[in-house]
């Protein structure tokens, strides 16, 4: 499925910025994941609120809030 312009989403980032993936479930919830290169395991989980603008995912509050550690 494709996300519409202006769509708000909750996204979660994991670990360090060594690679990213966006997963959208069948309810339209988007998850943006970043992983470390070493073992691919999540090390820090943060929640973000963002919006779709152009072809980018724009975080409303850069940095997000920590919601857990893996």
Steps between C-alpha positions, in 0.01 A plus 500: 500500500610859460480772759300808411651848513453658841447163669609504863673194637663366811847374425752315710874512451728225624870525571737723307465660159675234296205406284127560490186327392138612497231243569132582454248252637154435360350764732729760346733526801855581393807380684841644414779281633871574517746226589861468601743341257661264750222255577177657376352491848305801626685691769282803566134545415348846450150604401442783254200677356547597139323599182539406134627798296600446141689172486638543851401402851536814709527461876303767684725474805854397401658262748175352622451362847665189633250219551735212573833332451556167332 
